[in-house]
Amino acid sequence: MILKGFGASGLQLPVIGQGTWRMGESARGAGEEIRALRLGIDLGMTHIDTAEMYGSGSTEELVGRATAGIRHKVFLTSKVLPSNASRAGVVRACERSLKRLGTDYLDLYLLHWWGRHPIGETMGALEELVAAGKVRMIGVSNLDAAELEQARRALTRERIVCNQVCYHLNARGIEWGLVRDCALQGIAVVGYSPFGSGDFPAAGSRPWRALESIARRHGRTPRQVALNFLTRGAGLFSIPKAATPEHVRENAASVGWELTPEDVALIDEFFPPPSAETPLAMI
């Protein structure tokens, strides 16, 4: 798996990680999901992302089972709900997540999205968790440029290392300014739902045929073309979910090769970049 610098954190992380939304919601599929996560780790996709919201905690429990005995190999991220993001609430939420995950620390802890609690309280609590050794690094999710700046200015000791946002071929709004702003601040951009959560082009459609033509030239698949495109920038990472071994292997082989300028131009033709500032997409 290809590694790149994770913002100004000083770490090298895999370009492709593993998302876990909608995993752990059925006991019947848990075994295959755990095998998929472990295979991903073996293939170098050691950044695993989860959240207390996912499955109302059941997803964190599944991730805990998948990483039991190999926690040291994993860069583990979780997120606090905005409704729990008061100063005391963040700490309590983190403690619950740690228990479900079966670990005594998180590598990265994020505010899931902007909420009603003052951002100064939330960021102050995140700094407290770092000081207590329960969290190594902090970040945010689903924050636009103005919100990100408010969160950054609320910090007194730590720095935001990443902003996790929705980013797929039909949601390229972050390219207008947010990606640049994050790069200037040394903040990594971690794209979630890179296949659009049901919005990926249908097989046989003109956009799909464009991706397929690129894929054939490189001996890849249309989804691999999409992931390669979405992580082509220096500060861009992605965390696709894969609940089966075949999808895990497909995701892992999405990087380590380069799209040509002609490939990029064709993608831009069928999935145009933003021509103006747009509201941040969220799923």
C-alpha positions as CSV (number, residue, x, y, z in Angstrom):
1,M,0.0,0.0,0.0
2,I,1.3,3.5,-0.9
3,L,2.0,5.8,2.0
4,K,2.0,9.6,2.1
5,G,2.4,12.4,4.6
6,F,-0.7,12.9,6.8
7,G,-0.8,16.6,6.8
8,A,1.7,18.2,9.3
9,S,1.3,15.2,11.7
10,G,4.7,13.8,10.8
11,L,3.1,10.4,10.1
12,Q,3.0,8.5,6.9
13,L,-0.4,6.8,6.4
14,P,-1.8,4.6,3.7
15,V,-3.5,6.5,1.0
16,I,-6.5,4.1,1.1
17,G,-7.9,3.2,4.5
18,Q,-11.0,1.3,5.6
19,G,-14.3,2.9,6.4
20,T,-16.9,1.0,8.5
21,W,-20.2,2.8,8.2
22,R,-23.1,0.2,8.2
23,M,-20.8,-2.6,9.4
24,G,-21.5,-4.5,12.6
25,E,-25.2,-4.0,12.3
26,S,-26.0,-7.7,11.8
27,A,-24.6,-10.6,13.7
28,R,-25.1,-12.7,10.7
29,G,-22.5,-10.8,8.6
30,A,-20.1,-10.0,11.4
31,G,-17.7,-12.9,10.6
32,E,-17.2,-11.9,7.0
33,E,-16.8,-8.2,7.9
34,I,-14.1,-9.0,10.5
35,R,-12.3,-11.1,7.9
36,A,-12.5,-8.3,5.4
37,L,-11.1,-5.7,7.9
38,R,-8.2,-8.1,8.8
39,L,-7.5,-8.8,5.2
40,G,-7.3,-5.0,4.6
41,I,-4.9,-4.6,7.4
42,D,-2.7,-7.4,5.9
43,L,-2.8,-5.6,2.6
44,G,-1.6,-2.4,4.2
45,M,-4.9,-0.5,4.7
46,T,-4.1,0.0,8.4
47,H,-6.1,3.2,8.8
48,I,-9.5,2.1,10.1
49,D,-12.2,4.7,10.6
50,T,-15.3,4.3,12.8
51,A,-17.6,6.4,14.9
52,E,-19.9,6.1,18.0
53,M,-22.8,6.9,15.7
54,Y,-22.3,3.9,13.5
55,G,-24.7,1.1,14.6
56,S,-25.2,3.0,17.9
57,G,-21.8,1.6,19.0
58,S,-22.1,-1.9,17.4
59,T,-19.6,-0.9,14.7
60,E,-17.0,0.1,17.2
61,E,-17.5,-3.2,18.9
62,L,-17.0,-5.0,15.6
63,V,-13.8,-3.0,14.9
64,G,-12.6,-3.9,18.4
65,R,-13.0,-7.6,17.6
66,A,-11.3,-7.2,14.2
67,T,-8.3,-5.5,15.8
68,A,-8.0,-7.6,18.9
69,G,-4.4,-8.8,19.3
70,I,-3.2,-6.5,16.4
71,R,-4.0,-3.1,17.8
72,H,-0.4,-2.0,17.4
73,K,-0.7,-2.5,13.6
74,V,-3.7,-0.2,13.2
75,F,-4.2,3.6,13.0
76,L,-7.6,3.8,14.7
77,T,-10.0,6.8,14.2
78,S,-13.3,7.4,15.9
79,K,-15.7,10.3,16.1
80,V,-17.9,12.0,18.7
81,L,-21.4,13.0,17.9
82,P,-22.2,16.8,18.0
83,S,-24.9,16.1,20.6
84,N,-22.2,14.7,22.9
85,A,-19.6,17.4,22.1
86,S,-19.8,19.5,25.3
87,R,-16.6,19.7,27.3
88,A,-17.6,16.9,29.7
89,G,-19.6,15.0,27.0
90,V,-16.6,14.6,24.7
91,V,-14.6,12.9,27.4
92,R,-17.5,10.6,28.4
93,A,-18.1,9.7,24.7
94,C,-14.4,8.9,24.2
95,E,-14.4,6.6,27.2
96,R,-17.3,4.7,25.9
97,S,-15.7,4.4,22.5
98,L,-12.5,3.1,24.0
99,K,-14.3,0.5,25.9
100,R,-16.2,-0.7,22.8
101,L,-13.1,-0.8,20.8
102,G,-11.1,-2.7,23.4
103,T,-8.2,-0.2,23.5
104,D,-6.9,2.4,25.9
105,Y,-6.2,5.1,23.2
106,L,-7.3,6.4,19.8
107,D,-4.8,7.5,17.2
108,L,-7.2,10.1,16.0
109,Y,-10.5,11.5,17.4
110,L,-12.8,13.7,15.4
111,L,-15.8,15.9,15.9
112,H,-18.3,14.3,13.6
113,W,-19.9,17.5,12.4
114,W,-20.7,21.0,13.6
115,G,-23.3,21.1,16.4
116,R,-24.9,23.2,19.1
117,H,-22.2,23.1,21.7
118,P,-19.6,25.9,21.6
119,I,-16.7,24.9,19.5
120,G,-14.3,26.1,22.1
121,E,-15.7,23.5,24.6
122,T,-15.4,20.7,22.1
123,M,-11.8,21.5,21.0
124,G,-10.8,22.1,24.6
125,A,-12.1,18.7,25.6
126,L,-10.2,17.1,22.6
127,E,-7.0,18.7,23.9
128,E,-7.7,17.3,27.4
129,L,-7.9,13.8,25.9
130,V,-4.5,14.3,24.2
131,A,-3.0,15.5,27.5
132,A,-4.5,12.4,29.3
133,G,-2.9,10.0,26.7
134,K,-6.3,8.7,25.6
135,V,-6.0,10.3,22.1
136,R,-2.9,10.9,20.1
137,M,-4.2,13.4,17.6
138,I,-7.4,15.4,16.9
139,G,-9.3,16.5,13.9
140,V,-12.8,17.3,12.6
141,S,-15.3,16.0,10.0
142,N,-17.8,17.7,7.7
143,L,-16.5,21.2,8.5
144,D,-16.4,23.8,5.7
145,A,-13.6,26.4,5.5
146,A,-15.2,28.9,7.8
147,E,-16.1,26.3,10.5
148,L,-12.6,24.7,10.2
149,E,-11.0,28.1,10.9
150,Q,-13.2,28.6,14.0
151,A,-12.2,25.2,15.2
152,R,-8.5,25.8,14.5
153,R,-8.5,29.1,16.4
154,A,-10.2,27.5,19.4
155,L,-7.2,25.3,20.1
156,T,-4.5,26.4,22.5
157,R,-2.0,23.5,22.4
158,E,-2.8,20.9,19.7
159,R,-3.5,21.3,16.0
160,I,-6.1,19.8,13.7
161,V,-4.4,17.1,11.6
162,C,-7.3,16.2,9.3
163,N,-10.7,17.2,8.0
164,Q,-12.8,14.2,7.0
165,V,-15.3,15.1,4.2
166,C,-17.6,13.6,1.6
167,Y,-15.7,13.3,-1.6
168,H,-16.6,11.3,-4.7
169,L,-16.8,11.9,-8.5
170,N,-20.2,13.6,-8.2
171,A,-19.3,15.6,-5.2
172,R,-16.1,17.5,-6.0
173,G,-17.0,20.8,-4.3
174,I,-14.1,20.6,-1.9
175,E,-11.7,21.1,-4.8
176,W,-12.9,24.8,-5.1
177,G,-11.1,25.9,-2.0
178,L,-11.2,23.6,1.0
179,V,-8.4,21.3,-0.3
180,R,-6.2,24.2,-0.8
181,D,-7.0,25.8,2.6
182,C,-6.3,22.5,4.3
183,A,-3.0,22.1,2.6
184,L,-1.9,25.6,3.6
185,Q,-2.7,24.7,7.3
186,G,-1.0,21.3,7.1
187,I,-4.4,19.5,7.4
188,A,-4.9,16.2,5.6
189,V,-8.2,15.7,3.7
190,V,-9.7,12.3,4.3
191,G,-12.5,11.6,1.8
192,Y,-15.4,9.4,2.8
193,S,-18.0,7.6,0.6
194,P,-15.7,7.7,-2.4
195,F,-18.3,5.7,-4.4
196,G,-21.1,8.0,-3.6
197,S,-23.1,5.8,-1.3
198,G,-25.3,4.6,-4.1
199,D,-24.4,7.4,-6.5
200,F,-21.7,5.6,-8.4
201,P,-22.4,5.5,-12.2
202,A,-24.6,2.7,-13.3
203,A,-23.0,0.0,-15.5
204,G,-23.5,0.8,-19.1
205,S,-24.2,4.5,-18.6
206,R,-22.0,7.1,-20.4
207,P,-20.1,8.1,-17.3
208,W,-19.5,4.5,-16.4
209,R,-18.3,3.7,-20.0
210,A,-15.8,6.6,-19.7
211,L,-14.4,5.1,-16.5
212,E,-14.4,1.7,-18.0
213,S,-12.3,2.9,-21.0
214,I,-9.7,4.3,-18.6
215,A,-9.8,1.2,-16.6
216,R,-9.1,-1.0,-19.6
217,R,-6.0,1.0,-20.5
218,H,-4.6,0.4,-17.1
219,G,-5.9,-3.2,-16.5
220,R,-8.1,-1.9,-13.6
221,T,-11.7,-1.5,-12.7
222,P,-13.9,1.6,-12.9
223,R,-14.0,1.8,-9.1
224,Q,-10.2,1.6,-8.9
225,V,-10.0,4.5,-11.4
226,A,-12.3,6.5,-9.2
227,L,-10.2,5.9,-6.1
228,N,-7.0,6.6,-7.8
229,F,-8.4,9.9,-9.1
230,L,-9.8,10.9,-5.7
231,T,-6.4,10.4,-4.0
232,R,-4.1,11.9,-6.6
233,G,-3.4,15.0,-4.6
234,A,-0.6,15.2,-2.0
235,G,-2.9,15.7,0.9
236,L,-5.8,13.5,-0.2
237,F,-6.7,10.2,1.4
238,S,-9.8,7.9,1.2
239,I,-11.6,5.5,3.4
240,P,-13.9,3.3,1.3
241,K,-15.9,0.6,3.1
242,A,-15.5,-3.0,1.9
243,A,-17.3,-5.7,3.7
244,T,-16.1,-8.6,1.5
245,P,-12.6,-9.8,0.7
246,E,-13.0,-9.2,-3.1
247,H,-13.9,-5.6,-2.5
248,V,-11.0,-5.2,-0.1
249,R,-8.5,-6.5,-2.7
250,E,-10.1,-4.2,-5.3
251,N,-9.6,-1.1,-3.1
252,A,-6.1,-2.0,-2.2
253,A,-5.1,-2.2,-5.9
254,S,-6.4,1.3,-6.6
255,V,-3.1,3.1,-6.0
256,G,0.5,2.6,-7.0
257,W,-0.1,3.5,-10.7
258,E,-0.8,6.8,-12.4
259,L,-3.6,8.2,-14.4
260,T,-2.5,10.1,-17.6
261,P,-3.5,13.7,-18.3
262,E,-5.8,12.4,-20.9
263,D,-7.5,10.1,-18.3
264,V,-8.0,13.1,-16.0
265,A,-9.4,15.2,-18.8
266,L,-12.0,12.5,-19.6
267,I,-13.0,12.3,-15.9
268,D,-13.4,16.0,-15.8
269,E,-15.6,15.9,-18.9
270,F,-18.1,13.5,-17.3
271,F,-17.6,14.5,-13.7
272,P,-17.0,18.3,-13.9
273,P,-15.0,20.0,-11.1
274,P,-16.7,22.9,-9.3
275,S,-17.0,26.2,-11.1
276,A,-18.0,28.1,-8.0
277,E,-18.1,27.7,-4.3
278,T,-20.7,25.1,-3.2
279,P,-22.1,24.0,0.2
280,L,-20.1,21.1,1.7
281,A,-21.7,17.7,0.7
282,M,-22.6,15.4,3.5
283,I,-24.0,11.9,3.7
